[in-house]
Amino acid sequence: MDRSFNLRKSVVVFSILAALWLLKHPYYGIWHDGVLYTFLALKDLYPNAYTSDLFIKFGSQGNFTLFPQIYAGFINIFGIYKSALLLTIAGQFLWIFAAVTLLRTFLQGKQLYIALAIVFFMSAFYGGLHCFRYAEMFVCPRIFSEALCIFATACIIKKRYLASGALILVSFFIHPLISLGAGLIFYIYFVLTYPRFLFSAPFLLAVVLLLGFFKIEPFTGLFSIIQPEWHQIIKIRSSFMLLTEWPLLSWTELFFTISVTAAACLFSNAFLRRLFLASIIGACCGMLINMIGGELLKIELIMKIQIWRALWLLQFISAIGAAVIIFNFLKEKNNKLLLCAFFLLTSYSISLGVISFAITLLFFYLCVRVSRNLLPSVHIPQPAVFLVTGIIITMIILSSAAKEISVLIDHNFNTQYLASVLEAIPLDLFTPLILFFVVFFFYFHLHQTISFKIIFLSLAVLIFSLSVWDRQSPWSKMLERNKDTTAFFRNLLPPEATILWDHSPEISWFGARRSSYISTKQGSGIVFYQQTALEYAKRINHILPLMDENPLTSKGFMYKPGWEINQNKFKSNYKQVCRNAKELDYIVSTENIPGESLAHWHSKIPLVKTRFLENGTFEREAHQDFYLYDCSMLREGLQKWN
């Protein structure tokens, strides 16, 4: 009987946790920074094809990580598509294994399951503008580095300090910025555990100053100042790196994260309390260093190392803290439902702006009262609690999605728009609500007899999650799988050609296997190299005649995944762009100018774009025909004419 019960419980727990992970981490193929790291891997395989590309012309992030070389080895064997998929899955498995290893050091049974559910499904975004999150869903070194740091955390708790040091060192060679933030938090943990360890701080500071004085990499920028022009480009293109540019929503989310972690200290034993405190202090110190050293004093090294990224580990630790708080709320005899409901409402209040700070402070105050057994018993009928909580949450969700819902009604529930809305509205709107039900199920029903209906339902949810996990578009799959040398004009373009293919560098990099002239993704290296930033600005000015907005003055471009070339301006202005952009060899456009295009390529799979316009409407475009224009030939003709 016990064996049968344990088997049923294991099936249900595994199905629910796996479903939570799959729903929260869908696969869209290579996107975000995965595009950059795939390009760096291709650069190692085809060094002569990308020599003039802006992203690597003056140096890149690839100089500080071994990941592209490892990735290149996979691509050489399996190709781009399979390599990206394999490494994404491998990174996620490693991350999950690390999280389970850490949580099992101090949790077991249903507490472990609840903590894993929260870690897997709770909002993972950290920093400004939702630019980064832990356990990312694309091929990237960050997830591997995070996993190693989480393993190191488990080793520190077990006092296996040599093993933790080795893991941090390996993590540093995979992604230094992730490791530096975690290293700062670990250092503070050691100081809290062994106060005498604080005396090492002056020695470490002296070593850093000496390395910077003698200009030993990567400390060469310690005594260099970011020039105003360079700083302005960073401010517009990469405003998420400047904490003073973060929107209010980023600060309400951060305040909630810190408050949850601080509240968890009230219910924790000594080593967990030190871990929570170290995470808060380390992340806050990292932000303070960035604001003073990077933004106020404009020290080049401080801006480059982005020590505020210690927030990733704080965000992860806060999920554990949330689990600790919920365990203690559920132990309350009379107020458990009311407290959990208020926790749920607090998490939803983040989107309410300034009022969110007051609600979060009230939540922290309740945690203090509960930890001291000073909270009086409040008798409110359960239906009333569910009703009021449901009404408030519904109002918040509707207000967050009001614009999309109104457009949906105006378009008579157009199926194409409905699909786009469902794709665009983040799952985070429903994350706390889903977790609420999962936590209650694990806590109150997992020890009871599990019926076959529950098993069937959990397996059905898992199967559904698996079926919707792969959300990669047909175009993206074709781009990553393509081996046809006639596609993307690959057989026509000279080996060292530089092309401008609308806004998308991945088409140039993965499809044509040539250097891209300019794109928003290629600007990700501007904080590391001043020459990259200046060249980035120069190339943008060259293609401005083809654009509606100026990316050097419009911060709105920070929120866009790419740039759109105005095809209406292309006919009249592309010659001007070719004339001014001396390093641009070819332009690819969907616009056909009879007698002027060099070649035409028809794609079997359309490139589909859905644009949500400012007036609340949308438009969908599908392109299968692309035309190649020779800028170098045009410039030669103009020179002969002159």
Protein Blocks (a to p, Z undefined) as FASTA:
>chain_A
ZZmmmmmmmmmmmmmmmmmmmmmmccebjehjllmmmmmmmmmmmmmlmmmgmklmnopf
klmccklmmmmmmmmmnommlmmmmmmmmmmmmmmmmmmmmmmmmgghjllmmmmmmmmm
mcfbecehhlacehiabdcfklmmmmmmmmmmmmmmnopaklmmmmmmmmmmmommlmmm
mmmmmmmmmmmmmmmlmmmmmmmmmmmmmmmmnopafklmmmcccdfklmmmmmmmmmml
pmklpcfklmmmmmmmmmmmmmmmmmpcfklmmmmmmmmmmmmmmmmmmmmmmmmnopak
lmmnommlmmmmmmmmmmmmmmmmmmmmmmpmklmmmmmmmmmmmmmmmmnojmlmmmmm
mmmmmmmmmmnopaccddddfklmmmmmmmmmmmmmmmmmmmmmmmmmmnoopaklmmmm
mmmmcfklmmmmmmmmmmmmmmmmmmpccdfklmmmmmmmmmmmmmmmpmcdfklmmmmm
pcbfkgghlmmpcfkbccdehjbfklmmmmnopacfbdfklmmmmmmpmklmmmmmmmmm
mmmmmpfbdfklmmklmmpgbdcddfklmmmmmmmmmmmmmmlmbdcdfbdcehkambdc
ddfbdcddddddfkopacddddfbdcdddfklmmmmmmmmZZ
